[in-house]
């Protein structure tokens, strides 16, 4: 059984992935912007362990797993950004876009659920 948090998390990652793919397709962002965003996300992750950052805290509460909030806040989003960045750097644009759109996350608790189509 998939819980409500996992469904929200998967929908959030799907929305972000499609947004990143659209921005890359129209050349509005490239690997440099994604790298800066990754650095900023890592900084916010470290800061949110010690301080309550208003909007970031609300997003972590709504979308992050409880165990990740304590030790590595924003872990799923940071790993997704790393995946998007590596995909854009390593592959041609058309293959990178197809890979980002066709990403298939698997829930940790139930390996047979939550595939994107």
C-alpha positions, -999 to +999 in steps of 0.1 A: +000+000+000+014+034-010+009+061+016-003+096+008+032+112+013+047+089-014+021+098-039+026+136-032+064+131-035+061+112-068+038+138-083+061+166-072+091+149-088+071+143-119+061+180-121+097+191-116+110+167-141+085+178-168+093+215-160+131+209-162+126+191-196+105+219-210+130+245-198+159+226-214+139+220-246+134+257-250+170+265-240+159+286-210+183+267-187+214+246-193+238+226-172+253+257-156+220+269-142+213+234-129+247+233-113+240+266-095+206+253-085+222+222-071+247+242-051+219+264-038+198+233-029+227+218-010+232+250+009+195+251+018+196+215+029+225+222+053+209+254+066+175+237+071+190+211+094+198+239+119+173+267+111+136+268+101+135+285+067+098+295+061+090+282+026+116+255+026+104+241+059+068+239+046+080+221+014+101+196+034+072+190+058+048+183+029+071+163+005+102+150+024+103+117+042+105+120+080+138+101+083+154+123+056+143+156+072+165+149+102+197+138+085+196+149+048+167+173+041+157+175+005+175+143-003+151+132-031+151+166-048+189+169-046+194+134-061+169+143-088+188+175-097+220+155-099+203+130-122+190+158-144+224+175-145+243+143-154+218+134-181+221+168-197+259+168-196+264+132-207+239+129-235+227+148-266+197+170-260+170+147-275+182+117-255+185+137-223+149+151-227+135+116-233+154+103-203+142+131-180+106+126-191+107+088-189+122+087-155+108+058-134+111+063-097+105+033-075+091+035-040+116+022-014+089+003+005+072-014-025+095-020-055+066-028-078+047+005-076+048+041-087+062+038-122+056+068-144+043+061-178 
